[in-house]
Structures are given as C-alpha cells and as structure tokens.
Amino acid sequence: MIRKIALSLVLSLLVSTCASAQQWASKMFQETSHDFGTVARNAKSEYSFVLENLYMEDVHLASVRTSCGCTTPRIEKQWLKTYEQGAVIAHLNTDSFQGRRGATLTVTIDKPFYAEVQLEVRAFIRSDVVIYPGSVNIGTVDQGTAVEKKVTVNYAGRSTWRILEVRSPNPHVSGRLAEKRRGDGEVAYDLVVRLDESAPAGRIREHLVLVTNDRERPQVPVAVEGLVEAGITVNPGTLFLGVLQPGQKVTKQLVVRSKTPFRILSITCPNASFLFDTSAEQQPKTVHLVPVTFVAGDEAGRMSQMIHIETDLGIEVPDLSAYAVIAQ
C-alpha cells in the first residue's frame, strides 16, 4: 500500500510541469528566505531552514551548494522519515566578508525522487563593530546552575559611540556591560552574559540585542547558545515508531539516564496500545533501557501520544512525544 501511494505521487509529478514538479519538495520547508539584517564582524550568524517530511517514504537530502562564499550551508540530517523534521543551516561568514551580501542555497533531494529547492539569504555585515569570540557559548550546564560568560565588543569610528542597553528575548538570559576603553575613535566593552539557575532544560539559541546610539544601524545582535541538561534525560527525544499497517506490532527502546543512580517508578501513556517493560530495571542505576511496544490501530493517519516517566529522584522528567503513521 505504501508503495502504491508513493507510485501515485511519482506519476502525478511526471505528468505535471517542471516548475510544479518541484513543489512537493519546497512544501516541506517552513521558509525559503531569510534576512539576517545587520550583523557585526566575526559574529556567529546562523539560520536554520526547517523542513518536515510530509510523505510516506523517506526523504534524502543529498547535498546543498551556495552561490556565494559569504555563506556556508550544511545539512543537519540527510535522511528524514515520515513527519520527521530536519534543517538546512546557513552560516554567514562574517569573519571574511563585509558589506551587503546575499546567497542562493540550492538543496538537492534525490529520494524518493529528484528535486531542487532554492533558499535565499541576505545580510549587511558591519566592518566597524567586531565581537570576539563570535558568540556567547554557555556550553552544557546542569539544570539549576547559574553560569556567566564574557565576550568583547569593539567599535572603530567615533569616540562618542555607546551601547545604551542590552535586550534579551529570554527571561533567563541577561547581559551587563563594562566599558573597557574609549578614545581615538575606538570604544571597547566587555559583555557579561548570565544564564540564571531557574532556566528550564533544553537547548538555548537566542540573540541578545545591543541597542546603541548609532542612528543608522542602532542594533547589534549577539548569539547566545548552550544546553541546559535536565537531571534525567530520555533518548531519543522524539520516538518515531514507523509507518505501520493496522495491527502491526513494533518494539523500540528508550534510554533513560541520570548522573545519580535512580529507579523508574512508572511509565504511562493515555493510549493503551503502548506497553512498557520495566521488569529488568528495578535496581537503582544511572542508565535504564526500557523496551516500548506499540500495536497499530485501525485508524489511518498520524498517531501521536505523550509518554510520562516518574522516578524516585523527585525530578520532573519532560514528557516524551511518540508517534507513528498508520497506513491505509
């Protein structure tokens, strides 16, 4: 049945025009263009073009090429299963290019059949503002831990240039400034970025905004990245059970991990089609391997559920998303 669905899709594309034949691929991307705006020299500037496999067969992103050396693209994940997300990441080479720049990124997809998707990026890279290092790398920190990191902001042009404030879109990330030098047309600041102890678990990808007294280009973005690691982690982060026929049974494995030995008290899911075998995981240990068995129902389409895990550590474990595609 899956092959028939895929074949009908192929046939419909073959009889369509060349332009419309590319639409199946471009529909997977949430966006196909991005404006970085104005960025500082040496600042880490990346954008993820997110895509999702909307089809029944696996999608393979074979390659990506750029029309300009100002941008280096890379594919986050080459194979995408049904409803799985990935990204094409555009890295702006702010260390070696200046001024107004733009690039076309051509993504080549060769499976389930051939297509090309073009992504557009543009930016203005300043030469008078330099950030070193290019981003605030918080690194991997345990949840409940406060961390501070420092970068330097250098300006060359006029001695009256000032940073007026630091704006953050994240209530758990803040920045404070310390002026280091001013004179002879040069200004330098230390920017100290703080992640507070109440930050939730998860990946941090933010941009602080330095608001300056420059009337022409008043804002300078500064990338902040890192990972707040929960006391207990579950892998995979999203459990894909596969494309299944009605009544088909599949078993996958969850890896539940902590730095402190623990016991799993319960694993629950509202859908009775899920079974969790914790019989071999009764002793306290830092890593538990839990088989998850799912039996597909009769209703065709995407099935999605949340799995809840409780342990004896008293630490909240983020609910895990599990999904499958039931074929007609």
N, C-alpha and C positions, 0 to 999 in steps of 0.2 A: 504493500500500500504506500509506504514511504517513497519507494522508487517511482511509483505511478505519479505521485504528487510532484516529485522533482522533475519527471519527464514532461508532465504537462506544463510546468513552468518553463522548461527549456524550449519546448515547442512554441509557446506563446511569445517568447523572446525572439526566436528565429524568424517569425513572420512579422515582427514589428520593425520599425525603422531603426537605424543605427543609434540615433540620439536617444530614443526611448528605451533601447535595449540596455542603456547604462543606468536607467532609473532604478532598477531593482537594487543596484549597489549603492547609489547615492542616498536612497531612502533609509539605509541603515545608519547614516551619520546624523547626529543631532544638529550639527552646524557644519558648514563648509567654508566659512571665512571667519577671520579674527583680526582685530586691530589691537596691537599691544599698546597703542598710544605712545606717550613719551617715556622713555626709559633711560636710566643712567648708564654711562660707560662701565663695562665689566659687571653690570648687574645680571644676576641669573634671571633669565626671562624665558619661560616655557609655557606652552599652551597645549592642552590635551583635546584633540578632536575625538570625542567619544562616539563609538558606534556599537550597535547591537545586532546580532544575527537574528533576523526576523523569519528565517526559513527553516525547513525541516532537515536539511542536510548541513553538514559542517561547512564553514566558510574559511578559506585560506587566503590570508593577506601575504602575497608573495614578496612584494618589495615596495619601496617608496623612494622617489627621487625628487630633487629640488632644482628649480630654475636659477637659484642664486646661492652663492657661497655664504651669504649673510644668515642663512637658516639651515640648520642641520636637522633632518627629520629621522625619527626611528619608530618602529612598530613595537608597541608594548607586548602584544600577544598575537602570534601569527595565526593560530587555529582558534576558531570560535564555534562552540556548539550552539544548538538552538537556544535562543534568548540569552545567550552569554554576551557580556559586554567586554569590549577592549578599547584601545585608543591608539591613535597616531599622534605622536608627540612632536611638536615643532619647537626646536631650541634655537633661540635668537643669539647669534654670535656677536655679542656686544663688546667683546674684548678686542675684536679685529675689524669691526665696521662702525662707521659713524654716519650721521645724517639720516635722510628719509630712505627707507628700504622697503622692499616688497619681494615676495617669492610665491611661486606656484608649486605646490607639492602634489605630485602625481602618484596616487596609490594604485598599484596593480593587484588585482584579485584574479587568481587562476582556478579556484574551485569554489562552488560546484561547476562554474564555467567562467569564462574570461570577461573582465570588465576593468575599466579605469575610472577613478574618481579624482577630480582635481579640487584641492583645498588651497585657499588663498590666505596669506598673512601679510601684514604691513606694520611698520613701526617707524618712529623717529628716535634715533639713538643719539643722546647728547654727548658732546665732547668736553663740556665744562664741568660736569659732575661725575665723579668716579666713586664707586662703592667697592670696598675691599674688606674681607672677601666678598664675592658677588652675591651671597645670600646669607641669611641667618640660619645656620644648621643646628637645630636643637639636639638632633640625634635621637636615640631611643632612650626613653626615660620611663621609670615605673610610675604608674598612676598614683597620685597623692604626693608627688615630688615636685618642688618648685625648682626651676632652672633659669639661669641668666647667661646670655651670650652677647658678645660685643662685635660690632663692625665699625669701620671708619668711613665717614662721608667727607670727601674732599671736593672743594669747589675752586675753580680758577676763573677770574673775570673781574670782579669788583669787590672791594673790601666791605661794602655795605650789605652784601648778600646774607640773608639769615634764614634759618629754619624756625618757623613760628610755632609749630605744634606737630605732634605725631598722632595720627588717627589709626585706629585698629578696628576691623570688622568683627573681631573675635573678642568677647569679654574676658577670656582667659589669657590673652596675649597683649602685652603693653610695651611701650618703649619710652625711655627717658634720654635726654640729650645732655652732653657735657662738651662745651666749646673748648677746643684744644689750641687753636691758632687763628689769628686774624691779622692781616696786613699784607701790603704789596700785592693787592689783588687776589690774595689767597685766603680761603677760610676752611677750617677743618673741625669736624665734630666727631666725638665718639657717640655711637648709638647703642645703648644697652637695652636689649630685648629680654623681657621676663615672661616666662610661662608659669602661671600660678598653680598651686597644689590642687585646686579644685577642677582642673581641666579633665574632661571625660576621656575615656580610652578611645583611641582611633588615630588616624593619620592627620597631620597638620599640614595644610597647604594654604597659606594666607599671603596677603600682601599688606604690609603696613604702608601708610601714605605719609610722606614728609611734606607738610604744607610750608611753602617758602614765600618770601616777599617778591619773588620773580613774577612780574605781571604777565609776561609772555607765556611762560611754562611754569605755573606755580606749584605743581605736584610732582613728587619723585617717589615711585613705588619701590619698596624693598621686600623681596621674597623671604618668607619665613617657612621653614619646613622641618618636619620631625615626626616622631611616632611616640604616642603615649600608650604604653603597653599595660593592658589590664593584668590584674593579679592572676587571672585564669584566662587562657586563650584557647580557642577552638579552631581547628583546621580540618577541612577547608572552611574559609569564611562564608562561602555560599555552597550548599550541597546540591549539585546537579545530578539527578538520578537517571537521566537519559530520555530518549524517545522510545516509548514503550507501547506495546499492544495491550488492549484490555485484558486484565487477568495476569499479565506478565509480572514475575517476581524478580526483584533486583536487590542486591546487598552491597552497601558501601561502608566505609569505615570513617569514624570521627576520631581525631586525635585531640584529647583534652589535656592541657599542660599547665603546670604551675611551678614556680621555684620552690614552693613548700609542699611536702607530701600531703595528700588530701584523699578523701573518699568521695565518690559520687553517690549522693543520696537518692536522686531521682532524675529521670529524663522523660519529659512528657510532650505530647503533641495532640491538638484537638482532633486530628484525623486518625481514626482507628486503624487505618491501613499501614501505619508505621509501627514497627516493633523494634525495641532497643534491647540488646543483650548485654547486661552489665554483670552477668554471673561470674565472670573471671576478673572483675575489677573491684573486689570487696576490700582489699588491703590498701592502706594509705601508701601512695607513691606519687611521684612528680609527673608521670605521664600515664594516661589511661587510653587504651584503644577500644573503642566501642563500635561493634557492628550495628548497622542500621539496615533493616529490611523493610522494603516497601512493595505492596501489591497494587498494581494499577487498577483503577476502577473502570467503569464502562463509559463514563462521560468524556468525550473527546475534547482536546484543547489543553491549555496550560493549567496545571495543578500546582498551587503554591501554598505552603504552610510554614509556621514558625515553630521551632523546637526550643523548649526551655530546659535548662540544666541547673540543678541545685547541688551544692557540695557542702561539706562540713566546715569549710573555711569562713563561711559567713560573708563571702564576697559576691557581689552581683555579677553574674555571667551574662553578657549580652545575648539576646535571643538569636538563634541561628535560622537563616532562611533556607528552606529546602524546596526544590521544585522539579517537576517532570513534565514532559509533553506526552499526552495520550493520543496516539494515532487513531484515525477514524477507521 
